[in-house]
Amino acid sequence: MYQAIPPLVPGDKIGLCCTARYVTQEALQPCIETLSRWGYQVVLGKHMYARDRQFGGTDKQRAEDLQLLL
């Protein structure tokens, strides 16, 4: 049976991580500020600003961040 997931409410945590291309702190800052202004707690992956060529860290780092935030 399908059970609806309740919507996010201020105070909830929102986790951000790079699962593909890298991101810079400068590029991500407006998103973090907006989510914070809306009342959410922003949690960044441990390797959020890592870089491996065009990727956001190594495969291992990206997988670790995703697993930890889930």
Sequence and secondary structure as in RCSB ss.txt:
>XXXX:A:sequence
MYQAIPPLVPGDKIGLCCTARYVTQEALQPCIETLSRWGYQVVLGKHMYARDRQFGGTDKQRAEDLQLLL
>XXXX:A:secstr
         TT EEEE  SSB   HHHHHHHHHHHHHTT EEEE TTTT  BTTBSS HHHHHHHHHHH 
